[in-house]
Each structure stands twice: as C-alpha cells, then as structure tokens.
C-alpha cells in the first residue's frame, strides 16, 4: 500500500466515523471527502526541523517513535543537527511501519570539533531526486557548517532546497556574518541553472527574523520572503524564532499561503518542555504547503525532453 493510498483510507475512515457520530449527513461527508482528497493530491507539505543532537546513541526506540509521529505529518523535511546515518535508517523503518515510505539524502560531515550532517527526508511516493546533494563550497571559510543543497521534484513542482544550521559561536556577530553570507549562497545556487529558479532556503538560522543587520542582504533579493515572523516562536520555551523558510515569491508561485509551526511539545508532551526536549527536540518544525499540480517552469525535468544536467555541477572561482 502506498503512502498516498494509506492517507486516503485514513481520511475516508475518519469521515465515516464522523457520519456515524452524527456530525453531518452522508451527502455532506462525500463532498468534504472529495475536497480533502483533492487537496491531498495537489499539494505537499515541506518542513525544516532541528532535531536536537539527532544520533543513534541519543534516542531509544520510544523516543524515536515520538520523533516519527511528528515527521510523518510532512512530505519533505530538511533536518539539521543530525549526527549519523544509523538514526536516519531507524527513523525510516519506524515511518515505514506507520504506513509511509520515506527516503533521504544525507550530507557528509560538516563542522569543526563537533561534526554534524544535514538530511533531506522525503516521501518517496511524492518526491523524487533530480540532482543529488552537494555541500556548498566555502573557500573563504565563512561557515562553520557549510550549507547543503539538492534539487527535487514533487508532482509538477521542481525546486532546489538549501538547508543550513548557522553557527551559535561566542558572539552575535559570528551568527550575523553567516546569515549575511546566505544571500550569496542563495544567488549562486540559483544562478547555476537559468531554467530553474525555484530555490527554497530553510533551516536553523540562530537569529530572529527582525535582525535587519543579519538578514538585510538576503531580504534585499527581489521578492524574497520568510514564512515566519515574531511574535511566532519555534523554540519550545517560546523564547525565539530561529527556524524559518525563505524563498522568492515571484519564482515559487506554488506556495499556497498555508504555513505553521508544529507545537508538538504541547500536543504530545502536555507542555512539559524538559520531556519534549529530551525525547524529541527543543525546536519545533516549521512548515509550508506548496502546490504540486502545475509546472511554472514549463519544463518536464523527468520527461524525455529533459536537459541532460538539470542543475550543473559548478565551482566557485
């Protein structure tokens, strides 16, 4: 059974229960079911999540199940603070047992003393890889953990995702320098393929979005927007909004306007921050919904007329 089929059966069962309980009549239920399934087929949910020290040794099976119960709500997740592949493989198996078939791309280790990895985890029935992952070249050594990017296609929506975990460091200026440099990263990745301009930058930026000094260069790119703004908070203690999703609205026209921050610490742990952080994370996932039933580029990247290399491998000079 595919993940799409499983979700459709779950929706149908839920609506049947509502009819049985007298919430609405059968005719109304059929209309609701058709509309909900239509949305399921024409959109997908993309998320970014910092999963605290996400390693094989740091999570037992019960804790991993809590994490999977959050991940399964999304079709595509950029994960930061990953430490090893073993925990990804375990997560993939747990999600398969819950009815969804995920695959992933994982970066090489990045960082200095403490090594981290990035991962793009995605439902393999919905999302396909167009161009495999690559760590952004950083000859000037601006980043402690260089950003990681890859190109995907979900339905008719092709896009390049760049994910990053900005340094915490000893000073605010260290964080600001990395955030400022992300404007160059974004534009360099986008310029690598004139035919594909849908670029989404997402991850943990370690600065609130009202820091104009940090985000000024990025937000000066025409039509650049971020989905989340203060007073929203992505930290479970409601102290900060470091996690975000950026893209240009004139290119990523597939964005539906729907977005959110999943407060799993409240829904799964009764607002017990210590328990939520220990088992899952001190960060909440941030997400947006995008249409996948239209191709704004006019190019079928997976069809017979596709270019031999969609996003060219390139080197900074």
Secondary structure by P-SEA (a helix, b strand, c coil): ccaaaaaaaaaaaaaaaaaaaccccaaaaaaaaaaaaaaaacbbbbbcccccccccccccaaaaaaaaaaaaccccccccccccaaaaaaaaaaaaaacbbbbbcccccccccbbbbbbbccccccccccccccccccccccccccccccccccccccbbbbbbbccccccaaaaaaaaaaaaaaaaaaaaccccccbbbbbcccccccccccccccccccccccccccccccccccccccccbbbbbcccccccccccccccccccccccaaaaaaaacccbbbbbbbbbcccccccccccccccccccccccccc
